[in-house]
C-alpha cells in the first residue's frame, strides 16, 4: 500500500463563529447532510470549522485545490456510530483522484481535532 497524498489544514474557530451567522456561506460550503447533523451539536463553530478544514485538507492531499469545477459540496464529512470521521465524496472527486494518481482503487483516511481556538484536519490518500 502506497501513500499518494497527505494534506492538512488548520482554521481559527473564532473566524467560524462569525462566518456561520451567514446562512448563504453555510449553504455554499456544506452539504445538506452536514447542515442537518450540525443541529445535533452545541458547538456549531467547532463542528463547521473541522469540516471546512477536512475539505481543504483533502484537496491539498490531492494536490489540485478547488479547481476544474470542484467545490466544497462535492465533499461531505460524516461520523460513524463511534464518532470516527470519514469523508464521503461524489464521482467528481473520485474521478479527480483516479486521474491525478493514475490508479483504480484508493482509501481516504481522515483525522480531526480541535481545541478552544483552532480546528485541524489531516487526510491521507492511500492506494489499495
Backbone as CSV, one residue per row, in Angstrom:
resi,resn,N_x,N_y,N_z,CA_x,CA_y,CA_z,C_x,C_y,C_z
1,UNK,0.837,-1.173,0.000,0.000,0.000,0.000,0.888,1.244,0.000
2,UNK,0.563,2.143,-0.888,1.393,3.321,-1.106,0.613,4.588,-0.754
3,UNK,1.264,5.493,-0.033,0.644,6.788,0.257,0.808,7.674,-0.974
4,UNK,-0.312,8.190,-1.463,-0.305,9.021,-2.666,-0.351,10.509,-2.336
5,UNK,-0.989,10.849,-1.244,-1.107,12.256,-0.892,-1.400,12.445,0.577
6,UNK,-0.883,13.537,1.122,-1.129,13.920,2.505,-1.511,15.391,2.498
7,UNK,-2.550,15.725,3.233,-2.971,17.123,3.326,-3.389,17.464,4.737
8,UNK,-3.127,18.677,5.136,-3.552,19.142,6.454,-4.033,20.589,6.345
9,UNK,-4.924,20.949,7.250,-5.407,22.326,7.274,-5.788,22.661,8.704
10,UNK,-5.552,23.896,9.080,-5.909,24.389,10.409,-6.687,25.681,10.235
11,UNK,-7.748,25.824,11.027,-8.569,27.037,10.946,-8.840,27.564,12.349
12,UNK,-9.083,28.848,12.417,-9.390,29.501,13.686,-10.898,29.414,13.943
13,UNK,-11.265,28.862,15.070,-12.671,28.651,15.406,-13.421,29.983,15.498
14,UNK,-12.810,31.011,16.055,-13.466,32.320,16.188,-13.930,32.849,14.825
15,UNK,-13.117,32.632,13.809,-13.491,33.056,12.452,-14.802,32.389,12.038
16,UNK,-14.976,31.120,12.409,-16.193,30.401,12.032,-17.401,30.809,12.862
17,UNK,-17.177,31.291,14.059,-18.303,31.793,14.856,-18.986,32.920,14.104
18,UNK,-18.201,33.730,13.420,-18.757,34.833,12.637,-19.279,34.360,11.288
19,UNK,-18.531,33.503,10.614,-18.919,33.048,9.282,-20.246,32.293,9.269
20,UNK,-20.478,31.461,10.278,-21.683,30.630,10.249,-22.961,31.406,10.568
21,UNK,-22.826,32.662,10.913,-24.011,33.520,11.055,-24.618,33.812,9.683
22,UNK,-23.796,33.669,8.657,-24.214,33.921,7.277,-24.744,32.607,6.677
23,UNK,-26.055,32.506,6.539,-26.692,31.273,6.039,-26.253,30.927,4.619
24,UNK,-25.988,31.924,3.801,-25.561,31.632,2.425,-24.162,31.009,2.413
25,UNK,-23.314,31.400,3.355,-21.994,30.770,3.477,-22.158,29.288,3.798
26,UNK,-22.992,28.982,4.769,-23.209,27.586,5.157,-23.746,26.779,3.980
27,UNK,-24.732,27.299,3.279,-25.330,26.575,2.147,-24.358,26.407,0.981
28,UNK,-23.413,27.332,0.834,-22.446,27.269,-0.267,-21.328,26.259,0.021
29,UNK,-20.965,26.068,1.285,-19.803,25.262,1.653,-20.173,23.851,2.111
30,UNK,-21.297,23.702,2.799,-21.618,22.437,3.442,-22.808,21.739,2.793
31,UNK,-22.768,20.400,2.818,-23.843,19.595,2.226,-25.073,19.629,3.131
32,UNK,-26.201,19.221,2.584,-27.434,19.160,3.370,-27.261,18.234,4.568
33,UNK,-26.565,17.140,4.364,-26.315,16.184,5.438,-25.498,16.813,6.565
34,UNK,-24.456,17.546,6.201,-23.627,18.218,7.215,-24.432,19.261,7.979
35,UNK,-25.249,20.010,7.276,-26.075,21.038,7.921,-27.081,20.383,8.869
36,UNK,-27.698,19.306,8.422,-28.664,18.595,9.259,-27.986,18.040,10.512
37,UNK,-26.820,17.429,10.366,-26.106,16.862,11.511,-25.590,17.932,12.471
38,UNK,-25.409,19.155,11.989,-24.930,20.234,12.867,-25.942,20.554,13.960
39,UNK,-27.196,20.232,13.720,-28.245,20.517,14.703,-28.105,19.651,15.956
40,UNK,-27.291,18.581,15.864,-27.093,17.670,17.000,-25.976,18.122,17.939
41,UNK,-25.289,19.200,17.595,-24.163,19.644,18.419,-24.404,21.036,18.986
42,UNK,-23.833,21.266,20.145,-23.942,22.590,20.770,-22.866,23.543,20.263
43,UNK,-21.731,22.977,19.833,-20.612,23.809,19.388,-20.562,23.863,17.859
44,UNK,-21.412,24.677,17.295,-21.528,24.768,15.837,-20.241,25.286,15.186
45,UNK,-19.582,26.229,15.812,-18.348,26.771,15.233,-17.281,25.681,15.130
46,UNK,-17.129,24.863,16.160,-16.166,23.760,16.107,-16.580,22.732,15.062
47,UNK,-17.854,22.412,15.026,-18.379,21.440,14.062,-18.073,21.868,12.625
48,UNK,-18.454,23.090,12.282,-18.260,23.556,10.905,-16.783,23.813,10.594
49,UNK,-16.022,24.305,11.551,-14.609,24.583,11.273,-13.834,23.293,10.999
50,UNK,-14.142,22.223,11.717,-13.466,20.943,11.456,-13.807,20.416,10.069
51,UNK,-15.049,20.535,9.670,-15.451,20.040,8.350,-14.837,20.875,7.225
52,UNK,-14.769,22.161,7.429,-14.117,23.026,6.446,-12.644,22.635,6.305
53,UNK,-11.963,22.446,7.436,-10.551,22.051,7.416,-10.369,20.705,6.711
54,UNK,-11.297,19.776,6.916,-11.211,18.460,6.269,-11.315,18.580,4.750
55,UNK,-12.207,19.411,4.277,-12.378,19.602,2.832,-11.116,20.213,2.223
56,UNK,-10.560,21.203,2.903,-9.314,21.823,2.447,-8.165,20.814,2.471
57,UNK,-8.077,20.029,3.531,-7.001,19.040,3.657,-7.085,17.993,2.556
58,UNK,-8.300,17.565,2.196,-8.448,16.590,1.109,-7.932,17.165,-0.202
59,UNK,-8.295,18.394,-0.501,-7.865,18.987,-1.766,-6.354,19.213,-1.780
60,UNK,-5.766,19.473,-0.619,-4.306,19.585,-0.536,-3.660,18.223,-0.731
61,UNK,-4.276,17.169,-0.219,-3.749,15.815,-0.403,-3.792,15.420,-1.879
62,UNK,-4.847,15.832,-2.561,-4.941,15.558,-3.999,-3.921,16.405,-4.751
63,UNK,-3.703,17.619,-4.266,-2.702,18.482,-4.863,-3.222,19.420,-5.924
64,UNK,-4.533,19.573,-5.995,-5.105,20.431,-7.036,-5.789,21.678,-6.490
65,UNK,-6.200,21.633,-5.239,-7.028,22.706,-4.728,-8.405,22.630,-5.373
66,UNK,-9.221,23.626,-5.122,-10.568,23.649,-5.682,-10.534,24.261,-7.081
67,UNK,-10.296,23.402,-8.064,-10.226,23.805,-9.472,-11.055,22.843,-10.305
68,UNK,-11.145,23.119,-11.576,-11.789,22.222,-12.549,-13.205,21.839,-12.131
69,UNK,-13.950,22.814,-11.632,-15.348,22.579,-11.292,-15.588,21.885,-9.965
70,UNK,-14.545,21.635,-9.203,-14.699,21.005,-7.891,-15.070,22.074,-6.875
71,UNK,-16.051,21.768,-6.032,-16.407,22.723,-4.984,-16.561,22.010,-3.642
72,UNK,-16.740,22.780,-2.601,-16.784,22.255,-1.236,-17.883,21.220,-1.035
73,UNK,-19.018,21.392,-1.714,-20.144,20.484,-1.502,-19.952,19.135,-2.200
74,UNK,-18.859,18.964,-2.938,-18.526,17.659,-3.516,-17.947,16.730,-2.455
75,UNK,-17.683,17.278,-1.287,-17.064,16.542,-0.180,-17.983,16.677,1.037
76,UNK,-18.220,15.548,1.715,-19.069,15.543,2.895,-18.341,14.814,4.019
77,UNK,-18.261,15.445,5.167,-17.615,14.827,6.327,-18.707,14.265,7.231
78,UNK,-18.595,12.967,7.510,-19.572,12.268,8.347,-18.838,11.560,9.480
79,UNK,-19.580,11.157,10.473,-19.009,10.378,11.570,-19.739,9.042,11.650
80,UNK,-18.979,7.966,11.943,-19.631,6.673,12.117,-20.272,6.610,13.507
81,UNK,-20.831,5.463,13.859,-21.562,5.328,15.123,-20.690,5.590,16.345
82,UNK,-19.386,5.359,16.198,-18.466,5.582,17.316,-17.844,6.973,17.300
83,UNK,-18.195,7.774,16.295,-17.694,9.137,16.211,-16.502,9.330,15.290
84,UNK,-15.989,8.238,14.709,-14.840,8.344,13.813,-15.240,9.111,12.548
85,UNK,-14.465,10.154,12.195,-14.810,10.929,10.995,-14.394,10.215,9.710
86,UNK,-15.212,10.380,8.696,-14.947,9.824,7.368,-15.318,10.860,6.324
87,UNK,-14.727,10.691,5.149,-15.045,11.583,4.038,-15.883,10.827,3.021
88,UNK,-17.037,11.399,2.699,-17.842,10.921,1.576,-17.563,11.879,0.427
89,UNK,-17.506,11.361,-0.770,-17.205,12.196,-1.928,-18.048,11.739,-3.096
90,UNK,-18.246,12.630,-4.055,-19.025,12.278,-5.232,-18.099,11.801,-6.360
91,UNK,-18.694,11.477,-7.500,-17.916,10.952,-8.640,-16.894,11.941,-9.165
92,UNK,-17.175,13.217,-9.032,-16.232,14.244,-9.498,-14.904,14.121,-8.747
93,UNK,-14.975,13.957,-7.427,-13.768,13.811,-6.601,-13.100,12.477,-6.902
94,UNK,-13.895,11.426,-7.007,-13.351,10.094,-7.298,-12.575,10.111,-8.616
95,UNK,-13.169,10.673,-9.649,-12.511,10.740,-10.958,-11.246,11.587,-10.906
96,UNK,-11.284,12.661,-10.132,-10.115,13.527,-9.984,-8.954,12.757,-9.358
97,UNK,-9.230,12.015,-8.295,-8.183,11.231,-7.621,-7.643,10.140,-8.537
98,UNK,-8.534,9.415,-9.192,-8.119,8.337,-10.100,-7.274,8.892,-11.238
99,UNK,-7.683,10.005,-11.802,-6.957,10.633,-12.908,-5.611,11.190,-12.455
100,UNK,-5.604,11.887,-11.339,-4.381,12.535,-10.851,-3.298,11.530,-10.502
101,UNK,-3.691,10.430,-9.849,-2.698,9.468,-9.368,-2.572,8.230,-10.255
102,UNK,-3.378,8.162,-11.324,-3.317,7.026,-12.271,-3.497,5.690,-11.533
103,UNK,-4.574,5.602,-10.786,-4.871,4.413,-10.001,-6.314,3.987,-10.233
104,UNK,-6.669,2.819,-9.728,-8.045,2.340,-9.848,-8.773,2.367,-8.507
105,UNK,-8.051,2.063,-7.436,-8.671,1.998,-6.114,-7.840,2.759,-5.093
106,UNK,-8.526,3.353,-4.135,-7.829,4.117,-3.103,-8.651,4.141,-1.822
107,UNK,-7.996,4.472,-0.738,-8.645,4.701,0.554,-8.319,6.109,1.008
108,UNK,-9.259,6.705,1.721,-9.028,8.007,2.345,-9.066,7.827,3.851
109,UNK,-8.148,8.492,4.533,-8.117,8.486,5.982,-8.196,9.920,6.469
110,UNK,-9.016,10.147,7.467,-9.237,11.495,7.987,-9.106,11.501,9.499
111,UNK,-8.382,12.482,10.000,-8.317,12.729,11.435,-8.682,14.185,11.672
112,UNK,-9.549,14.419,12.650,-9.982,15.768,13.013,-9.694,16.013,14.483
113,UNK,-9.374,17.234,14.810,-9.166,17.595,16.202,-9.450,19.079,16.366
114,UNK,-9.822,19.449,17.585,-9.998,20.880,17.856,-9.648,21.176,19.302
115,UNK,-9.290,22.398,19.502,-9.031,22.965,20.817,-9.897,24.206,20.896
116,UNK,-9.742,24.949,21.926,-10.579,26.127,22.117,-10.534,27.070,20.906
117,UNK,-9.345,27.343,20.395,-9.192,28.355,19.352,-9.006,27.818,17.936
118,UNK,-8.665,26.539,17.791,-8.320,26.012,16.467,-8.935,24.644,16.211
119,UNK,-9.197,24.391,14.925,-9.597,23.073,14.445,-8.593,22.662,13.382
120,UNK,-8.285,21.365,13.358,-7.301,20.860,12.404,-7.807,19.565,11.776
121,UNK,-7.435,19.363,10.517,-7.761,18.131,9.806,-6.516,17.603,9.118
122,UNK,-6.434,16.287,9.053,-5.308,15.618,8.403,-5.885,14.506,7.535
123,UNK,-5.491,14.480,6.250,-6.008,13.499,5.297,-4.870,12.761,4.637
124,UNK,-5.046,11.450,4.492,-4.101,10.618,3.738,-4.886,9.917,2.637
125,UNK,-4.323,9.955,1.427,-4.853,9.164,0.322,-3.900,7.999,0.117
126,UNK,-4.442,6.790,0.165,-3.606,5.594,0.054,-4.109,4.731,-1.091
127,UNK,-3.182,4.235,-1.893,-3.518,3.318,-2.972,-3.848,1.959,-2.378
128,UNK,-4.878,1.313,-2.911,-5.220,-0.055,-2.479,-4.269,-1.056,-3.087
